Amino acid sequence: MNRMKKINKLIWVAGLIVLTFTGCTHNFEEINTNPDRPDKIDQPKLLLGGVIKNISYLALSRGTAAVLGDYYVDQYVSMFNDAFNNTQTKEFYYDGRDVQDMINLAEEQNQPHIQGMGLIIKSFMFQQMTDAFGDFPYTEALKGKTDEVFTPRYDTQEDIYADLQVQLEKANELLSQNSVEDIGSYDNLYGGDILKWRKFANSLRLRLLMRISGKTDVSPKVMEMLHQPDKYPLMVNNDDNALFSYSDDLQSSWSPLYTASQEKYDGTEFMSTTMEMHFKAMNDPRMKVYFSPTVKGVENGEFIYAAVPNCIRDADESAYNGGDSYNSRKGYIFVPQKIDVKYASPTVAQGILLTYAEVQFNLAEAREKGIISVGDAGTYYKNGIIASFDYWASRIPANFIEMKSMTNPPTEVFEAADVIPDPAYYEQEKVAYTGTQAEKLEKIGVQKWIALYLCGIEGWSEWRRTGFPKEISVIPPNGLPSSSNINEWPRRIPYPQNEQVYNVDQYQIAVGRQGADNLLTRVWWNK
């Protein structure tokens, strides 16, 4: 892979781009007419579909988020240099403003269900932002239009997390109210199913509580939720997953992976050695879904999966395993239409916001650590693994089976049943829920990390919190020199440079409180 090819690709920092929801400079007010929507909307439900779609793009793991999670390899990104200050501020500012407008309109018009949905979406956005940056404009954010606050102060991450829990509890309460609101066709997440929105709210709250469980006692709040399932329903199966589904009717509704460039799929991103090691150690059939066999292997009628480590130099990568054709790209279920118009699908990839599998892994960890006293940790853990396998089996395109009759299929041919592991999978040493507490927690952490594939920055955030997988490192194997500009894996994303120009006083206060504005300063819950 040559350097110019990589420099020319757009750097997407999934945690970074979400800063743009805050709307904190005068510039934003000067460009506050969004060409993609009317200037005046008086029905909050008209904003719902758009904001859901936009957060789905955050969730659908783009290149840099997947590198931060050490799922993909991209040597330009894993240099971990000043490119991480790039942002798409102007475009994403509209999204945060639309969410706030929707909340305000719903409250004014006494539409508690739409208001509750808005609070969940806003909480999801700010959870992503504070996890990426740490301290962040929150209380005074999104008030340029209503209160002329253009230089919002930065709230501490601790305070943001505390209020996000309040907002999610409020959302659950609003959604519990009896209300006649015609939402169904406007809701492209749950089709107007209010109970599923409540499950999303409470499952997101559980995520937040577990994320800060190393900093504060979350046991009373988690136990309260589990003891009152009618009041605080959680996701109970994959039907409850918070997933944005793309459609095949209009090009604007296609999955971004379907419309990706050939170059992006063929020559810029490969399976990481961390993923390869864990998949092969467990003989995990998800490997053939997440990644494709090597081009050279397919040409020779063999299905070989091989990976590349992050943070190696360009010259070393171009020769690793023999070169690009000897390394595994993203799974063929994600192949762009420009490569294979017949087997590419505009709908297979989904925007994964939060899943039942994640809920089960959170409960497994909570039970193992004694945060909760109900349920069985091993059962929660296995439920999470099964849910992950079932989800990915459900994403296999139906026409993949046609490739079995081909003499030279373009990839390893499999169908949904081939993704479900044999019962022996759960009995092997690296998977079975046995060993010391430390070993069990590592198993939970690794399986959760695998299940968080294509879930934005969540895999990276969980690695920062738990340390699993413990193999993630800027030091390449086999004595190869590192190309990374930092000596350990990133712990946060630096603030965008425009904050140093337009909100400099508040920026300096935040940096003085939190620590140096670089990739290695840890956010509050990671300290």
C-alpha positions in Angstrom: 0.0 0.0 0.0 1.8 3.2 -1.0 1.8 6.4 1.1 0.1 8.7 -1.4 -2.9 6.3 -1.6 -3.3 6.5 2.1 -2.8 10.2 2.5 -5.5 10.8 -0.1 -8.2 8.9 1.8 -10.5 10.8 4.2 -9.5 10.4 7.8 -12.6 9.6 9.8 -12.2 9.7 13.5 -15.4 8.3 14.9 -15.0 9.8 18.3 -13.6 13.0 16.9 -16.3 13.8 14.4 -19.0 13.7 17.0 -17.6 16.9 18.6 -19.4 18.7 15.9 -22.8 18.3 17.6 -22.0 21.0 20.0 -22.3 24.1 17.9 -19.9 26.3 19.8 -18.7 29.1 17.5 -20.2 32.2 15.8 -19.3 30.5 12.5 -22.0 27.9 13.1 -24.7 30.6 13.3 -23.5 32.1 10.1 -24.1 28.8 8.3 -27.2 27.7 10.2 -29.4 27.1 7.1 -29.1 23.4 6.4 -29.7 22.8 2.7 -31.1 19.3 3.4 -34.1 20.4 5.4 -36.7 23.2 5.5 -35.8 26.4 7.4 -38.9 25.9 9.6 -40.2 22.7 11.0 -43.2 22.7 13.4 -43.6 19.0 13.8 -40.9 17.3 15.8 -41.5 13.9 14.3 -40.3 15.3 10.9 -36.8 15.6 12.4 -36.7 12.1 13.9 -35.7 10.0 10.9 -32.9 12.3 9.9 -31.2 12.4 13.3 -31.5 8.6 13.7 -29.9 8.1 10.3 -27.0 10.5 11.2 -26.1 8.8 14.4 -26.1 5.5 12.5 -23.2 6.8 10.5 -21.3 7.4 13.7 -22.1 3.8 14.8 -21.1 2.2 11.5 -17.4 1.9 12.3 -15.4 3.9 9.8 -11.7 3.4 9.2 -10.2 5.3 12.1 -12.6 4.1 14.7 -11.8 0.5 13.6 -8.1 1.2 13.8 -8.5 2.7 17.3 -10.3 -0.5 18.3 -7.5 -2.5 16.6 -10.0 -4.3 14.3 -8.6 -3.0 11.1 -5.1 -2.0 10.1 -4.3 1.3 8.4 -0.7 2.3 8.6 -1.3 6.0 7.9 -3.9 6.3 10.6 -1.8 4.3 13.2 1.0 6.7 12.8 -1.1 8.5 15.5 0.0 12.0 14.5 -1.6 15.4 14.1 -4.1 14.0 11.6 -6.3 13.1 14.6 -7.1 16.8 14.9 -9.1 16.7 11.6 -12.8 17.3 11.9 -15.9 17.8 9.8 -17.4 20.4 12.2 -19.7 22.4 9.9 -21.6 19.3 8.6 -22.2 17.6 11.9 -23.2 20.7 13.7 -26.6 20.4 12.0 -27.3 17.1 13.6 -27.0 18.2 17.2 -29.0 21.3 16.5 -31.8 19.1 14.9 -31.9 16.9 17.9 -32.2 19.8 20.3 -34.9 21.4 18.1 -36.8 18.1 18.1 -36.7 17.9 21.9 -37.7 21.5 22.3 -40.7 21.2 19.9 -41.9 18.0 21.5 -41.8 19.5 24.9 -43.7 22.6 23.7 -46.3 20.4 22.0 -46.7 17.9 24.8 -45.4 14.9 22.8 -43.6 12.9 25.5 -42.7 10.0 23.3 -40.8 12.1 20.7 -39.2 14.1 23.5 -38.0 10.9 25.1 -36.6 9.6 21.9 -34.8 12.9 21.4 -33.2 12.7 24.9 -32.0 9.1 24.2 -30.4 10.2 20.9 -28.8 13.3 22.4 -27.5 11.2 25.3 -26.0 8.7 22.8 -24.3 11.5 21.0 -22.8 13.1 24.1 -21.7 9.8 25.4 -19.7 9.3 22.3 -18.3 12.8 22.4 -17.2 12.7 26.1 -15.7 9.2 25.6 -13.6 10.5 22.8 -12.5 13.8 24.3 -13.1 13.7 28.0 -14.3 17.1 29.4 -16.6 18.7 26.8 -19.1 21.4 26.2 -22.4 20.0 27.4 -24.6 22.1 29.7 -24.1 25.2 27.5 -23.8 23.3 24.2 -26.3 23.7 21.4 -27.5 27.1 22.8 -26.1 29.4 20.1 -29.5 29.7 18.5 -31.7 30.0 21.6 -29.4 31.7 24.1 -26.6 33.1 21.9 -24.0 31.1 23.8 -21.2 30.7 21.3 -18.3 29.9 23.6 -19.7 27.2 25.9 -17.9 26.1 29.0 -16.5 22.5 29.1 -18.2 20.3 31.7 -16.2 17.6 33.4 -16.7 14.1 32.1 -17.8 13.1 35.6 -20.6 15.7 35.5 -21.6 14.8 32.0 -22.0 11.2 32.9 -24.0 12.0 35.9 -26.5 14.1 33.9 -26.7 11.6 31.0 -28.0 9.1 33.5 -30.6 11.6 34.6 -31.6 12.3 31.0 -32.0 8.6 30.2 -34.1 8.0 33.3 -36.2 11.0 32.2 -36.5 9.5 28.7 -37.7 6.2 30.1 -40.3 8.0 32.2 -41.5 10.1 29.3 -41.8 7.0 27.1 -43.8 5.3 29.9 -46.6 7.9 29.6 -49.8 7.3 27.7 -49.7 9.4 24.6 -51.3 9.3 21.2 -48.5 10.3 18.8 -48.4 9.2 15.2 -44.7 8.2 15.1 -44.5 4.8 13.3 -43.5 5.7 9.8 -41.2 8.5 11.0 -39.2 6.2 13.3 -36.6 4.4 11.2 -35.1 2.7 14.3 -37.9 0.8 16.0 -41.0 1.7 13.8 -42.7 3.4 16.7 -42.3 0.5 19.2 -42.2 2.5 22.4 -41.2 -0.4 24.6 -38.1 -1.0 22.5 -37.1 2.6 22.8 -37.4 2.2 26.6 -35.2 -0.8 26.4 -32.7 1.2 24.4 -32.7 3.9 27.0 -32.1 1.6 29.9 -29.5 -0.5 28.1 -27.6 2.6 27.2 -27.8 3.7 30.8 -26.4 0.3 31.8 -23.5 0.9 29.4 -22.8 4.2 31.0 -22.9 2.8 34.5 -20.5 0.0 33.7 -18.2 2.5 32.0 -17.8 4.5 35.2 -17.9 1.4 37.5 -14.2 1.8 38.2 -14.6 5.3 39.5 -17.8 5.2 41.5 -20.2 2.6 43.1 -22.8 1.9 40.5 -24.2 -1.2 42.3 -27.4 0.5 43.8 -28.4 1.9 40.4 -27.8 -1.3 38.4 -29.6 -3.4 41.1 -32.5 -1.0 41.1 -32.9 -1.5 37.3 -32.7 -5.3 37.6 -35.2 -5.4 40.5 -37.8 -3.4 38.6 -37.8 -4.8 35.1 -41.3 -3.3 34.4 -40.0 0.1 35.2 -36.6 -0.3 33.7 -36.9 -2.8 30.9 -33.6 -3.9 29.3 -33.0 -5.6 25.9 -33.9 -9.3 26.2 -33.0 -10.6 22.7 -31.6 -9.5 19.4 -35.1 -8.2 18.3 -34.4 -5.4 20.7 -31.1 -4.4 19.2 -30.7 -0.7 18.4 -29.8 -1.0 14.7 -30.3 1.4 11.8 -31.2 -0.6 8.7 -30.3 0.8 5.3 -32.6 0.3 2.3 -32.1 -0.5 -1.4 -34.7 1.9 -2.9 -32.7 5.1 -3.1 -28.9 5.6 -3.4 -29.0 8.0 -0.4 -30.4 5.1 1.7 -27.6 2.7 0.9 -25.0 1.5 3.4 -21.8 3.6 3.3 -19.9 0.3 3.0 -21.8 -0.6 -0.2 -20.8 2.7 -1.8 -17.2 2.7 -0.6 -14.4 3.0 -3.2 -12.6 0.0 -4.6 -9.4 1.4 -3.3 -10.7 1.6 0.2 -11.8 -2.0 0.2 -8.9 -3.5 -1.8 -5.9 -1.7 -0.5 -6.2 0.4 2.6 -7.7 -1.7 5.4 -6.8 -5.2 6.5 -7.5 -7.5 9.4 -5.4 -6.7 12.5 -3.1 -9.4 14.0 -4.9 -8.9 17.3 -8.2 -10.0 15.6 -6.4 -12.8 13.8 -4.8 -14.2 17.0 -8.1 -14.4 18.9 -10.2 -15.7 16.0 -7.7 -18.5 15.2 -7.1 -19.4 18.8 -10.8 -20.0 19.3 -11.5 -21.4 15.7 -14.1 -18.6 15.6 -16.4 -18.7 12.5 -17.1 -15.0 12.8 -13.7 -14.5 11.2 -15.1 -15.4 7.7 -17.9 -12.9 8.2 -15.8 -10.0 9.5 -13.0 -10.6 7.0 -12.2 -12.1 3.6 -9.7 -14.8 2.6 -6.6 -13.4 0.9 -6.8 -12.7 -2.8 -3.8 -14.9 -3.5 -5.4 -17.8 -1.6 -8.6 -17.5 -3.4 -6.8 -17.4 -6.8 -5.2 -20.7 -5.8 -8.5 -22.2 -4.6 -7.5 -21.9 -0.9 -9.2 -19.8 1.8 -6.4 -18.4 3.8 -6.9 -15.6 6.4 -3.9 -13.5 7.3 -3.4 -10.2 9.1 -1.1 -7.2 9.5 -0.1 -5.4 12.7 -0.9 -1.8 13.2 2.0 0.7 13.6 4.4 -0.8 11.2 6.2 1.3 8.5 4.9 1.5 4.9 7.8 -0.5 3.5 7.3 -3.3 6.1 3.6 -3.4 5.5 4.0 -3.7 1.7 6.0 -6.8 2.2 4.1 -8.3 5.2 3.0 -11.9 4.5 4.1 -11.2 0.9 2.1 -8.0 0.3 -1.5 -6.8 0.1 -2.7 -9.8 -1.9 -1.7 -12.0 0.9 -3.6 -10.2 3.6 -7.3 -10.3 4.6 -9.7 -7.4 3.7 -13.1 -6.7 5.2 -15.7 -9.5 4.9 -17.1 -10.1 1.5 -20.6 -9.4 2.9 -19.4 -5.8 3.0 -17.9 -5.8 -0.6 -18.7 -2.5 -2.4 -20.8 -2.6 -5.5 -17.9 -1.3 -7.6 -16.1 -4.6 -7.0 -19.0 -7.1 -7.2 -22.3 -5.7 -8.3 -24.0 -9.1 -8.0 -23.0 -10.1 -4.4 -22.6 -6.6 -2.9 -25.6 -5.6 -0.8 -26.7 -2.0 0.1 -28.5 -3.3 3.2 -26.3 -6.0 4.9 -24.3 -3.6 7.0 -26.3 -1.8 9.7 -25.7 1.1 12.0 -25.1 -0.7 15.3 -25.9 1.6 18.2 -26.3 -1.0 21.0 -27.1 -4.7 21.2 -28.5 -7.3 23.4 -25.1 -9.0 23.3 -23.5 -5.9 24.9 -26.1 -5.9 27.6 -25.4 -9.5 28.5 -21.6 -8.9 28.6 -22.2 -5.9 30.9 -24.3 -8.1 33.2 -21.7 -10.9 33.1 -19.0 -8.4 34.2 -21.3 -6.9 36.9 -22.1 -10.3 38.3 -18.5 -11.5 38.3 -17.4 -8.4 40.1 -20.2 -8.4 42.6 -21.8 -5.2 41.4 -25.0 -7.2 41.1 -26.2 -10.2 43.1 -28.8 -11.6 40.6 -28.3 -14.0 37.7 -25.3 -16.1 36.8 -22.2 -14.6 35.3 -21.5 -17.6 33.1 -25.0 -17.6 31.7 -24.9 -13.9 30.9 -21.5 -14.4 29.2 -22.7 -17.3 27.1 -25.9 -15.5 26.1 -23.7 -12.6 24.9 -21.6 -14.9 22.7 -24.7 -16.7 21.3 -26.4 -13.4 20.5 -23.3 -12.1 18.6 -23.2 -15.3 16.5 -26.9 -15.1 15.8 -26.7 -11.5 14.8 -23.9 -12.0 12.3 -25.5 -15.2 10.9 -28.6 -13.1 10.2 -26.6 -10.7 8.0 -25.4 -13.2 5.4 -27.0 -12.4 2.1 -29.4 -15.0 0.8 -27.7 -15.2 -2.6 -24.3 -16.2 -1.2 -25.5 -19.8 -1.4 -25.3 -19.4 -5.2 -21.6 -19.2 -5.1 -21.4 -22.9 -4.0 -22.0 -23.9 -7.6 -19.2 -21.7 -8.9 -15.9 -23.2 -10.0 -13.9 -20.2 -8.8 -16.0 -18.3 -6.2 -14.7 -14.8 -5.3 -14.6 -15.7 -1.6 -15.1 -18.5 0.9 -18.7 -19.6 0.4 -20.9 -19.8 3.5 -24.4 -19.4 4.6 -26.0 -18.5 7.9 -25.8 -22.0 9.4 -22.0 -21.9 8.8 -21.6 -19.0 11.1 -23.2 -20.7 14.2 -20.4 -22.6 16.0 -20.4 -26.2 17.1 -21.3 -26.7 20.8 -17.6 -27.7 21.3 -16.8 -24.0 20.7 -18.1 -23.1 24.1 -16.1 -25.9 25.8 -12.6 -25.0 24.6 -10.3 -23.5 27.2 -10.2 -20.0 25.8 -14.0 -19.7 25.7 -15.4 -21.8 28.6 -16.3 -19.8 31.6 -13.7 -21.3 33.9 -10.6 -20.2 35.7 -9.7 -17.4 38.1 -11.8 -14.3 38.3 -9.1 -12.4 36.4 -9.3 -15.1 33.6 -13.1 -14.9 33.5 -13.0 -11.1 33.2 -10.5 -11.3 30.4 -12.8 -13.8 28.6 -15.7 -11.4 29.0 -13.6 -8.5 27.8 -12.3 -10.3 24.7 -15.7 -11.6 23.7 -17.3 -8.3 24.2 -14.6 -6.6 22.1 -15.3 -9.1 19.3 -19.0 -8.5 19.5 -18.5 -4.7 19.3 -17.2 -4.9 15.8 -18.7 -2.1 13.6 -20.1 -0.4 16.7 -18.2 2.9 16.3 -15.6 3.7 19.0 -17.1 1.3 21.6 -14.5 -1.4 21.1 -11.7 1.2 21.7 -13.5 2.6 24.7 -13.9 -0.8 26.3 -10.2 -1.6 25.7 -9.3 1.6 27.5 -11.6 0.7 30.4 -10.8 -3.0 30.8 -7.4 -3.5 29.1 -8.8 -6.3 26.9 -7.6 -7.4 24.5 -4.3 -7.0 26.3 -2.3 -7.5 23.0 -3.3 -4.1 21.6 0.0 -2.1 21.3 1.9 0.4 19.2 4.9 -2.0 19.3 4.8 -4.3 16.2 5.8 -8.0 16.5 8.9 -9.7 15.3 11.2 -6.7 16.2 9.8 -4.5 13.4 10.2 -0.8 14.1 7.1 1.2 15.1 5.7 4.0 12.9 3.7 5.4 15.8 4.4 9.0 16.9 3.4 8.0 20.5 4.7 5.3 22.7 1.4 3.7 23.7 -2.0 3.2 22.2 -4.2 6.3 22.1 -6.3 7.1 25.2 -8.3 10.0 23.9 -8.8 12.2 20.8 -7.4 15.8 20.9 -9.8 18.6 20.6 -10.3 20.1 17.1 -7.9 22.9 16.3 -10.8 25.4 15.8 -11.6 25.2 19.5 -8.2 26.8 20.1 -9.3 29.7 17.9 -13.0 30.3 18.6 -13.4 29.0 22.2 -9.8 29.5 23.4 -10.6 30.6 27.0 -12.9 27.7 27.7 -10.5 25.3 25.9 -7.6 26.4 28.1 -9.6 25.9 31.3 -10.5 22.4 30.2 -6.9 21.5 29.3 -5.6 22.9 32.5 -8.1 20.8 34.4 -8.0 17.5 32.4 -4.4 17.5 31.2 -2.4 18.0 28.0 -4.5 18.0 24.9 -2.9 15.0 23.3 -3.6 11.3 22.5 -2.2 10.0 25.8 -4.1 12.0 28.4 -6.7 9.8 29.9 -10.3 10.7 30.3 -11.8 10.7 33.8 -13.2 7.2 33.8 -9.9 5.8 32.4 -7.7 7.5 35.1 
